[in-house]
Amino acid sequence: MPSRSTTNVVIAGLGGQGVLTAASILAEALFRAGFDVKQSEIHGMSQRGGSVSSHVRFGDKVFSPMVPTGQADFLVVLAVDQVDVARPMLRAGGMLVEPSLVESKQLTSKRSLNVALLGTLARHLDVADPLWHAAIAATLPERLHAANLRAFAIGKMP
């Protein structure tokens, strides 16, 4: 992970895949880890399954919530067909986190892919697992905690 200077994360996918939920969990975990965090979202046709993205920027001090095109350190894409759509956001040398990095057959629910990909992202961020677990618990209803904690652990496995 880069130093505590501003780090840029873009989460992209389709409406209904949990892009905004994933961004909220990420922002909450980073805040709990002591970072200044800014979050922004772009809805597009999200209610009809269209492209959705959320930007999360964190560091010692962050002034703007928007990640400039070509400046994302991490690009988390929840739908394979959105990789090429979102790729221009990723900086040269940035990291793409995509569904093929998670063994989806291990997930209790396909709806928890977003949290599994956060687990994959978490391997590269300086945020302790208990902070991620607390962020998941704070963001999701209690009935979804167990499945999503498991999904996070699956994504975190190398």
Backbone bond lengths (Angstrom), bond angles and torsions (degrees), N, CA, C in turn:
res aa  C-N    CA-C-N  psi(-1)  N-CA   C-N-CA  omega(-1)  CA-C   N-CA-C  phi
1 M - - - 1.452 - - 1.520 108.97 -
2 P 1.337 117.13 143.23 1.462 119.19 175.00 1.526 110.80 -60.36
3 S 1.343 116.97 167.34 1.457 120.66 177.33 1.521 109.31 -61.03
4 R 1.320 117.37 -177.52 1.456 120.13 -177.18 1.524 112.41 -74.23
5 S 1.337 118.14 10.38 1.454 118.68 167.96 1.530 105.94 -64.74
6 T 1.286 118.12 171.93 1.463 120.87 -173.47 1.527 112.22 -61.36
7 T 1.326 115.02 128.81 1.455 123.73 175.77 1.521 107.07 -112.42
8 N 1.321 116.10 137.98 1.466 122.32 -175.66 1.519 111.09 -112.20
9 V 1.325 115.69 129.10 1.463 121.79 176.67 1.523 108.10 -126.88
10 V 1.322 116.56 131.91 1.458 121.87 172.93 1.520 107.20 -118.11
11 I 1.329 115.49 130.49 1.459 121.99 175.51 1.523 106.25 -112.22
12 A 1.319 116.92 126.21 1.463 120.86 -175.79 1.514 110.64 -132.67
13 G 1.319 115.28 152.17 1.458 121.04 177.97 1.506 109.84 177.98
14 L 1.313 115.32 -152.28 1.451 122.00 -179.80 1.517 109.86 -113.00
15 G 1.326 116.21 154.66 1.454 120.86 177.77 1.516 111.40 -53.06
16 G 1.317 117.27 133.71 1.457 121.94 179.50 1.517 114.76 92.48
17 Q 1.334 117.60 -4.61 1.471 120.09 -179.17 1.526 112.92 -89.46
18 G 1.302 118.06 -7.27 1.454 119.81 179.31 1.515 114.57 93.24
19 V 1.334 117.29 24.88 1.462 120.85 177.70 1.520 110.46 -59.09
20 L 1.325 116.48 -49.84 1.464 120.39 -176.53 1.528 111.27 -68.78
21 T 1.323 116.87 -35.28 1.461 120.74 176.37 1.523 110.49 -64.56
22 A 1.330 116.81 -45.19 1.469 120.50 178.49 1.520 110.75 -60.14
23 A 1.330 116.65 -42.42 1.465 120.23 179.78 1.531 110.86 -65.06
24 S 1.319 116.72 -37.69 1.472 119.98 178.37 1.526 111.15 -65.87
25 I 1.330 117.05 -42.01 1.469 120.75 177.65 1.525 109.70 -63.36
26 L 1.323 116.95 -46.20 1.461 121.59 178.77 1.529 110.83 -58.57
27 A 1.311 116.79 -49.47 1.466 120.63 -178.94 1.529 111.03 -61.12
28 E 1.318 116.81 -40.62 1.469 121.14 179.87 1.528 111.02 -65.46
29 A 1.331 117.43 -43.68 1.470 120.87 179.20 1.526 110.50 -63.13
30 L 1.322 117.02 -42.74 1.471 121.14 179.88 1.526 111.22 -65.83
31 F 1.332 116.24 -40.85 1.465 120.09 177.29 1.531 110.62 -61.74
32 R 1.327 116.20 -43.73 1.469 120.78 178.66 1.528 111.55 -63.99
33 A 1.343 116.36 -25.86 1.475 120.90 178.59 1.532 111.85 -83.68
34 G 1.319 116.94 -0.42 1.460 120.52 174.62 1.520 116.03 95.77
35 F 1.316 117.16 10.32 1.461 120.52 179.01 1.526 110.91 -85.82
36 D 1.322 116.09 152.47 1.456 121.61 164.90 1.524 104.65 -78.26
37 V 1.335 117.60 129.65 1.465 121.32 -173.43 1.522 109.23 -130.55
38 K 1.325 115.07 136.46 1.465 121.35 172.28 1.525 107.02 -126.57
39 Q 1.340 115.56 141.41 1.459 120.97 -177.25 1.520 109.15 -134.08
40 S 1.315 115.76 142.28 1.460 121.96 177.83 1.513 108.10 -143.65
41 E 1.313 116.44 155.96 1.454 118.67 179.88 1.517 110.77 -137.75
42 I 1.327 114.80 149.77 1.452 122.16 177.06 1.515 106.21 -123.98
43 H 1.325 116.03 115.67 1.463 120.32 -171.41 1.517 115.69 -86.42
44 G 1.308 120.71 -31.10 1.467 120.35 -176.92 1.514 110.15 51.53
45 M 1.303 117.26 -134.99 1.473 122.43 179.08 1.527 109.54 -96.98
46 S 1.300 116.47 46.20 1.465 121.34 -171.32 1.521 113.51 -58.85
47 Q 1.316 118.13 -33.92 1.461 118.99 -177.84 1.519 111.85 -73.25
48 R 1.310 117.51 -13.45 1.457 121.73 -178.67 1.522 111.66 -114.03
49 G 1.320 117.45 19.00 1.457 120.54 178.45 1.513 113.67 82.96
50 G 1.327 117.19 15.86 1.460 121.10 179.27 1.517 111.87 -82.23
51 S 1.311 115.66 -179.69 1.468 121.93 -177.88 1.522 111.67 -64.54
52 V 1.332 114.31 137.99 1.458 122.38 177.17 1.519 106.71 -136.54
53 S 1.328 116.69 141.56 1.464 118.49 172.23 1.512 108.90 -141.96
54 S 1.301 114.57 154.25 1.454 121.65 176.22 1.519 107.94 -133.90
55 H 1.307 115.58 137.38 1.456 121.91 -179.63 1.517 108.67 -107.19
56 V 1.326 116.53 134.66 1.459 122.60 175.78 1.523 106.49 -129.44
57 R 1.328 115.55 123.90 1.464 120.76 178.35 1.528 106.81 -122.12
58 F 1.339 115.80 137.71 1.459 118.78 -178.93 1.514 111.25 -146.83
59 G 1.333 114.98 157.84 1.459 122.09 179.46 1.514 109.54 166.01
60 D 1.333 116.25 -159.58 1.466 119.93 177.79 1.522 110.80 -66.47
61 K 1.330 116.41 -44.43 1.461 122.04 178.41 1.515 108.06 -148.61
62 V 1.320 115.94 123.98 1.458 122.24 -178.42 1.523 108.13 -118.59
63 F 1.325 116.61 132.91 1.458 120.23 -175.12 1.522 113.90 -103.73
64 S 1.312 118.47 -25.06 1.462 121.27 -176.67 1.527 109.71 -133.61
65 P 1.347 117.34 142.58 1.466 119.38 179.67 1.524 114.19 -82.78
66 M 1.313 117.81 -14.20 1.467 120.72 -174.04 1.527 111.82 -91.72
67 V 1.328 115.30 134.03 1.461 121.81 175.25 1.531 107.07 -88.63
68 P 1.327 117.16 122.21 1.469 118.55 177.60 1.534 110.73 -65.36
69 T 1.322 116.27 148.45 1.457 121.53 177.01 1.528 109.66 -53.12
70 G 1.326 115.24 133.21 1.457 121.18 178.50 1.518 114.40 79.70
71 Q 1.345 118.12 13.02 1.458 120.65 -176.65 1.532 114.44 -121.78
72 A 1.337 118.14 5.98 1.471 120.06 179.30 1.526 109.61 -72.61
73 D 1.316 116.06 126.19 1.464 121.17 174.15 1.526 110.18 -74.04
74 F 1.334 115.57 -32.98 1.463 122.85 179.40 1.519 108.15 -134.14
75 L 1.317 116.38 133.58 1.456 122.97 175.00 1.518 106.93 -121.49
76 V 1.317 116.48 112.81 1.457 123.04 179.02 1.523 106.77 -102.67
77 V 1.332 117.42 117.39 1.463 121.75 -176.75 1.522 108.57 -117.32
78 L 1.338 115.68 124.94 1.460 120.97 -175.30 1.523 113.66 -89.55
79 A 1.331 117.45 -16.77 1.461 121.24 -179.97 1.516 108.63 -126.16
80 V 1.323 116.19 128.60 1.460 121.20 -177.25 1.528 111.16 -54.82
81 D 1.336 117.06 -39.64 1.461 119.65 -177.42 1.531 113.37 -73.57
82 Q 1.325 117.09 -1.98 1.461 120.70 177.30 1.531 112.62 -101.20
83 V 1.328 117.64 -3.51 1.470 120.86 -178.78 1.523 110.40 -59.39
84 D 1.331 117.57 -51.63 1.460 119.96 -178.30 1.523 111.84 -67.80
85 V 1.329 117.37 -32.51 1.467 121.58 178.17 1.528 110.16 -64.28
86 A 1.336 117.05 -42.24 1.463 122.12 -174.26 1.525 113.98 -90.85
87 R 1.308 118.07 -17.46 1.469 121.84 -174.23 1.534 114.33 -52.42
88 P 1.332 120.84 -35.05 1.474 119.46 179.07 1.539 113.65 -58.76
89 M 1.324 117.95 -18.43 1.473 120.54 178.71 1.528 111.64 -73.45
90 L 1.342 117.47 -25.77 1.461 122.70 -173.32 1.527 111.10 -77.91
91 R 1.318 116.37 132.89 1.468 120.88 177.24 1.523 109.10 -75.69
92 A 1.323 116.04 159.83 1.461 120.70 174.27 1.526 107.58 -59.93
93 G 1.303 117.43 128.58 1.460 121.35 -178.54 1.515 113.66 85.35
94 G 1.348 117.65 -1.68 1.461 120.71 178.06 1.519 110.40 -73.80
95 M 1.317 116.54 170.73 1.461 121.25 -175.31 1.518 111.69 -108.69
96 L 1.330 115.75 128.00 1.454 122.85 175.08 1.527 108.68 -94.17
97 V 1.326 116.10 125.54 1.470 122.51 175.99 1.526 105.47 -113.56
98 E 1.328 116.47 112.56 1.458 120.76 -173.63 1.526 110.87 -129.52
99 P 1.348 117.04 165.49 1.469 120.68 -175.03 1.526 115.60 -54.72
100 S 1.325 118.62 -29.07 1.467 119.84 -178.69 1.528 112.47 -66.04
101 L 1.316 117.56 -12.63 1.470 121.23 179.81 1.528 113.04 -82.71
102 V 1.336 116.60 -5.72 1.464 121.61 -178.81 1.529 108.42 -121.21
103 E 1.311 115.87 134.81 1.462 121.27 176.35 1.535 107.66 -78.57
104 S 1.328 115.99 93.01 1.467 120.84 -172.51 1.525 113.38 -63.96
105 K 1.315 117.79 -23.16 1.467 120.34 179.13 1.526 111.26 -66.06
106 Q 1.322 116.48 -21.62 1.467 120.13 179.49 1.530 112.60 -81.46
107 L 1.326 116.83 -14.73 1.461 120.00 -176.91 1.523 110.84 -74.93
108 T 1.324 115.87 137.60 1.460 121.70 177.11 1.525 109.61 -64.22
109 S 1.321 116.11 -37.06 1.453 122.81 -179.31 1.526 109.40 -138.79
110 K 1.328 117.19 136.70 1.460 120.34 176.71 1.524 111.05 -62.90
111 R 1.327 116.62 -23.02 1.464 121.31 -179.60 1.531 112.03 -69.91
112 S 1.325 117.20 -11.48 1.468 119.63 179.29 1.531 112.35 -96.76
113 L 1.331 117.43 11.18 1.467 120.29 176.99 1.523 111.07 -58.09
114 N 1.342 116.63 -37.22 1.462 119.31 -179.93 1.528 111.55 -58.78
115 V 1.310 117.49 -41.69 1.464 121.26 -179.35 1.528 110.25 -74.72
116 A 1.322 117.32 -33.99 1.468 119.87 175.75 1.527 110.23 -62.06
117 L 1.329 116.97 -40.92 1.465 119.77 178.48 1.532 111.25 -69.07
118 L 1.325 117.15 -29.30 1.477 118.78 172.08 1.525 109.86 -64.57
119 G 1.319 117.18 -36.07 1.462 120.51 175.59 1.517 111.01 -60.91
120 T 1.326 116.40 -40.95 1.463 120.64 177.08 1.523 110.25 -64.45
121 L 1.317 117.09 -44.99 1.465 121.73 177.08 1.531 110.58 -60.74
122 A 1.322 116.64 -39.24 1.468 121.78 -176.20 1.525 112.84 -59.41
123 R 1.334 117.13 -25.31 1.466 119.94 177.11 1.525 111.81 -60.33
124 H 1.326 117.04 -20.83 1.462 122.04 -173.84 1.523 113.31 -111.50
125 L 1.328 117.21 4.85 1.461 121.39 -179.39 1.523 110.30 -117.36
126 D 1.299 115.90 148.74 1.457 121.94 -178.58 1.529 110.44 -88.37
127 V 1.338 115.23 66.27 1.460 122.00 179.64 1.530 106.82 -134.50
128 A 1.317 116.25 123.06 1.467 121.37 -177.48 1.532 111.50 -67.93
129 D 1.325 115.87 146.51 1.461 121.08 -179.27 1.528 114.12 -52.90
130 P 1.340 120.24 -41.84 1.471 118.26 179.42 1.541 113.05 -59.09
131 L 1.323 117.43 -29.75 1.465 120.35 177.49 1.530 110.57 -71.84
132 W 1.324 116.45 -38.59 1.463 120.31 174.71 1.526 110.18 -63.19
133 H 1.320 116.39 -45.20 1.469 120.50 -179.08 1.527 110.52 -61.39
134 A 1.317 116.94 -41.87 1.466 120.92 178.12 1.526 110.94 -65.19
135 A 1.315 117.29 -37.68 1.467 120.90 179.03 1.528 110.73 -66.97
136 I 1.328 116.98 -39.97 1.459 120.95 176.74 1.525 109.62 -62.43
137 A 1.326 116.42 -45.45 1.466 121.12 -179.92 1.529 111.76 -64.70
138 A 1.329 117.04 -36.29 1.468 120.84 -178.89 1.526 112.46 -74.69
139 T 1.319 116.85 -24.35 1.466 120.75 -173.40 1.522 112.90 -96.84
140 L 1.319 117.25 -35.52 1.463 121.08 -174.31 1.528 112.05 -104.05
141 P 1.344 117.25 154.23 1.464 119.98 174.87 1.532 110.35 -62.75
142 E 1.305 116.23 151.14 1.463 121.49 -175.26 1.522 112.88 -55.98
143 R 1.309 118.13 -35.06 1.472 121.18 -178.01 1.532 112.33 -64.96
144 L 1.339 117.41 -16.15 1.461 121.62 -179.03 1.532 113.14 -102.40
145 H 1.329 116.97 -3.93 1.466 120.01 -175.34 1.523 112.91 -59.72
146 A 1.312 118.56 -52.27 1.468 121.32 -173.59 1.531 111.30 -59.90
147 A 1.334 117.46 -48.25 1.473 120.84 -178.00 1.527 110.86 -63.48
148 N 1.328 116.98 -37.41 1.457 119.48 -177.39 1.520 112.63 -79.92
149 L 1.312 118.30 -30.82 1.469 119.89 173.58 1.529 109.07 -65.98
150 R 1.328 116.01 -38.22 1.468 119.77 176.59 1.538 110.04 -66.15
151 A 1.313 117.19 -42.93 1.463 121.02 179.47 1.531 110.04 -61.52
152 F 1.326 117.30 -42.02 1.453 121.45 178.46 1.536 109.84 -59.60
153 A 1.334 115.68 -45.66 1.477 120.40 179.67 1.528 111.59 -63.04
154 I 1.328 117.27 -38.23 1.467 120.90 178.18 1.533 109.74 -63.93
155 G 1.321 116.11 -44.59 1.460 119.67 178.51 1.509 113.82 -66.30
156 K 1.301 116.34 -29.94 1.473 121.59 -177.82 1.531 111.98 -75.62
157 M 1.337 116.84 -21.11 1.473 120.24 -179.82 1.527 109.82 -65.12
158 P 1.345 117.08 135.05 1.465 118.72 178.54 1.510 112.79 -67.30
